[in-house]
Amino acid sequence: MDGILSKKIKNLIIFIILGAINSCFAEPNAAPSPVAAEPIKVKQDQYQSSLAAKSFYDIGYELYNSKDAGFPQAKQAIIFLNTALNLDSRANYVLPDIINIAWKYPEENFSDAVQIALNEYVDRPSDLEITSRAVQYLLERLSSREDREQLLQTLLNRYEDKNLFFASDLAAQIGFLKAETADTAEAQKYLIRACLDNKYNSLAFDKLAELTEADSNSGLPVIKYLENFRYEVRVNPLNFKAVIDFARLAESLGVYESAAAAYRYCEQLHKYLNPRKLMPAELYRPWMLSSFNARDYGMCRQILERVRGYDVFDVMVEAIAAASAKQGGDEKGCQVIRDGIKRRAAKILSGELKASAGEYDDYAWFFCFANDVNDVNSQDALTWATKAYDADSNSTSAASFFAYALIKHNQIDLAKPVLEKVGTVTQASAIAKAEIIAGKDANTAAKEILKSAVSADPGTFEAQRAKAMLKKLGSEYVPVVDPNILLTVLKNDFGPTIFSEFAPPEKMITAELHTGGSAFSYGSEINAELAVVNNYSEPMIVCPDALFKGNVRVDARISGDLSEQIDNLIVKTVRPSHEITHGNALFIPLQLVTGKLKRIMESHPQAELNLEVTVYLDPRAEPNGQIQNLYGLKPVKAILKLRKLDLNTKYLQQRLDAFKKGHQGQKIKSAQLFAGLLAEQQSFYQIGTKYRFIYAEPELLSSAIARCLTEDDWVLKVQTMAALLKLKLDYRLTDAVSAELHNKYWPVRLMAVFVLAKNQDKDFLPVLKWTANNDGDPVVKDMAAAMAAEITNEGKTAAGNPAAPAVKPQKPPQQK
């Protein structure tokens, strides 16, 4: 987000949020301030400083993201975040945090502020994880379905032109609410809208299909189901169910080229997911049949070789291969394969080989329908159908073949009771029924039965027999939807091959951590960004159902002069509102210098540190406690060098001179450095010396810092006091910061209140209460009230204040 927030919007956000939390902090009968007799009344000027805004933002971010943070810290964070908005017209980076804080605390009413933040945040690149939290927060505060519908409708009208994926989520929620009231027409209208705005919205599609099927008993156009299954595979290329559903539907519709492509993808995916298991017949049989009907005879031969390579003799595969060879003009190859089938059959009949009930079934099918498409050897058919029926009389397929073989052997009376048992549920039994009634003034009924049998699975050998019978009866089968039209639509949507070549996830996606360098000096920024690159030929979608669900975890390990393992340094979820096309990347900013790592880095300027950063995508914990990354991807690792500050007398003098003659930036850097040196010494008082360092007189350091607070530069004062949060103030710094409680600039007073409150105990309460009632700026008043509430109700917390406890100043032994 790089737009400029209007002054009106900024002030409105601040007014709403501070007003919402103000009632929590009311302190009647507040005691007068011991340090001032008159309330401060300052004209509200418009201050602007991106530098100061960033400091206030950083403090707020650390407050509410601290592992031990509670609502008191969240209140303080909100004040700081809104201060950043007030000081920088381009501080749109604050908006997601306002939404996140409100989402964490749904019991508090920040609805108006969330709506305003949402309005300023939503744009084409918006993160749907943020927008969905905002909408969820707003909806949970409404008590009636009507109010929720009205809110969603308002949001939909406002944002559909800004972000289609977000609009799709909104329209889907309206559709779900409409469905609850049985207003199916309106529900369908909004669900269709949701699917148009985001073709990957499977929840909306599933509900739309459910309502349409219940409403019309026919459902959506079949092409929509095919497209949805294919989109589901794009979202998650490992979604085996979606691939097989597509393949079976395409096959049943006679779109054999698409079905064959899907079954081929199934085979590749099965091999990846189950590397030690053979491909089941449920996959390779329909794959081969679809390839045969698509006239891809070369693929039929390949599939035959693969199945034989499993050391499997599959009668159906052999028969389809024979038919394929014949269609391809290889009469000799066809005969060789058929002879092999019959040789094995003879060995089974002679008892030389044993056969299962399933193999008897296959041979019954072969001699009934596959030995010769246009004719049947009735004796062979009856022999094998009888064996199949004897092997399993409860088998519907065996009974169907048996009835058909009896009819072809002119034993109709014996066939009838078998048909009555199984009905016309299989293609074989339906053809058998048609054979009986055809020519007995029931041609129309026979035709209908045959057409129904073909439509059940138009690509089988049984269907070919049924089509031949229809032709003899003077009719033909015409599909409801032209398969060629369906194929054209699918190729336009997904390319000529329909399915891309499968690739393992580690080749589809790569992740890189960009830090702008590998070595950093004390005080320099580390701007980290995770790039998730899409190497696959298909667009990458990031959502809860996707291959990459958008979950990121960052662990850090510090070695060198200090050792520390920091797990879960960052845990976040992102959901971009757009596709990531081939060769492009999703860029995820990571605020590495945060939490415990931030405290260590800022408080040990003379430590030589190595920082090993490990980034996990969609991490999951194994029973043994190890963290696994997304499928075959390896976690992203980076090792950064944090150089120690080589402190010496000359360098120290240069920094002291910067306080006197340097520009603003040099003074700020010097103040931050001196604060870090003081924090380093305080850390050693607390835990002991960990590494060799050069000692600097603390009185010299604190005096130099205090000098910054005497200058008439409000940005310098704010930055200097922000640097003091890492340490425990001595009396000199306490006096210097206390003097800023009466500064004419409200941002200075705000920072002074916070820094002092974090360093004081309950003795500071009278000052806080007086400030909360008498300061001339509402932001300062609310911060004082927030800090008073924290001290009074919960005692002092560690949030935002990692400094060591107060110690009696002593000069540690100097080390060289």
Helices and strands as residue ranges (DSSP letters): H 7-22, G 23-25, H 50-65, H 71-87, G 92-94, H 95-104, H 111-121, H 128-140, H 145-159, H 164-180, H 184-197, H 202-216, H 222-235, H 240-252, H 256-273, H 281-293, H 297-309, H 315-327, H 331-350, H 357-365, I 366-370, H 378-391, H 396-408, H 412-422, H 427-437, H 443-456, H 461-472, H 483-494, H 505-508, E 509-514, E 519-520, E 528-534, E 551-560, E 564-573, E 585-590, H 595-602, E 609-617, E 620-621, E 627-628, E 636-642, H 649-661, H 664-687, H 698-708, H 714-723, G 724-726, H 731-739, G 740-742, H 746-759, G 762-764, H 765-774, H 778-794
